[in-house]
């Protein structure tokens, strides 16, 4: 076998091992949480920030501000080497499953060009069904999104306005709370 096959196999095995570990830790944390704790209040960003971006996803679908118009959308910034990014990708997959078609999920994996096979293995191993683009840090910095840390999740309302940003791992529960507030506010504005 060629060295490329071994690299892909090894990367896939490493990602699978890391994701299984992340899911177990997350489940343990969720079971150990005190149910009497108050739900944190979700604070949305002021309106008027509508960044425009367009990237080609690995599967040919667009990861763009235009592709998400008319729906609440989430955009995650990830990296293949970061365990928190792997967990974030899985959390976003859960949101995508439970909120389709009202919520559009997509991701940008920030890696150098030569890491293309690793990015493809990341998406395939995690079984991500939403569009994922591979973008270099330099290309991302030239967009209105600017440079980003990983993981970061951005939430946009139905008009494409940036309404929420989370740097660091955002749990599926935290994202669910944000979606409820954004959907509620979108309905209020439409009345």
Buried (B, 14 or more C-beta within 10 A) or exposed (E): EEEEEEEBEEBBEBBEEBBEEBBEEBEEEEEEEEEEEEEEEBEBEEEEEBBEBEBBBBEEBBBBBEBBBEBBBBBBBBBBBBBBBBBBBBBBBBBBEEBEEEBBBBBBBBBEEEBEEBBBBBBBBBEBEBBBBBBBEEBBEEBEBEEBEBBBBBBBBBEBBBBBBBEEBBBBEBBBBBBEBBBEBBEEEEE
